[in-house]
Amino acid sequence: MVAKELDIAVTTGNSYTAAMTAQATLKAAKMMGIDAEFCKVTEIKKIMEYGAMLTPALAINGKIVSVGRVLNPDEIKKLILKEMGNPDYRIYG
């Protein structure tokens, strides 16, 4: 079972890649039936607080889980499951 609520942030320099990551994140949460509190982080000071040196960066519940890549919804679903401690989580590849 995945938690019904998550804090999800995407850091961005207002780039196309960050917009694609944000869109994929929203789609992944919707596919999983998760009520995700989603925010786009644009302030450089806040991005640095996360410890992200590249964008886009994806944070789940305050923890950076991906940096510098555009992820698809399935990849994001796997990261959400991993962060929630789901025993069915597996990475192949």
N, C-alpha and C positions, 0 to 999 in steps of 0.2 A: 504494500500500500504506500502510495506517495502522499506526502503532506498536501493538504488542500490549499495552503497559503505559503508563498515564498516571496522573499525580497530579491528581485532580479535587477541588475544594473548593467547597462552597456555604456562604456566610455566612448566618446566620439570627438573628433575634431570636425564634426559636421561633414564627414566624408561619405561617399557612396558605400564603401565597405561597412561602415558603422550602421548606415541605414538598412543595409541588407541583413546584418546581424540582428538588429532590433526587430525587423519584420519576421525573421526566422524564429526568434525567441518567442514572440507573441503567438506565432502559429504552433510552436511546440507546446507551449503551455495550454493553449486551447485544445489541441489534440489529446492532451493528457487529462483534461477536465480540471486543471489547476487554476485557481483564482490567484494569479500572480500580480503582486504589486510591482509595477515596472517603472523604471525611471531611466532617462538618458542623461548621462553625466557629461557636461561640456566644460565645466570650470577646471582649468589646469591644476589648481591647488587640490581639488577633490580627486582628480585622476591620480595625482602623485600620492595622495593618501592611500589609495588602493595599491600602490606599488607598480602600476602599469606604465611601462615605458613605450609601448606601442599601442596603437589603436587598430581595430576595435579590441576592447577587452570586455569579457563577460564575467560578471560577478554574481554568485548565487549565495544569498544569506551572508554577504560581506566578504566572501572568499573569492579571489580571482581563480577562475577555472579554465580560461582560454585567453590568449593574447595574440594579436597580430594575424588572426585568421577569420575568414568569413565561414561560419558554420551553417550547415543545413539543419532543418528542424529535427531530423532523426539524431544527428550528433548532439544537439542541445538536449534532447530527451534523455540520451544516455548520461550526459553530465548531470542533469537534474536527478536522475535515479541514483547515480553515484553519490552525489552530495547528500541525498536523503537516506543513504545506507541501505538501499534496496539489495537484498541478497541475490536477486535475479539479474543484476547488472553484469554485463560482460562486454569486453572490447575485443574485437577481432580485427586483424590487419596490421 
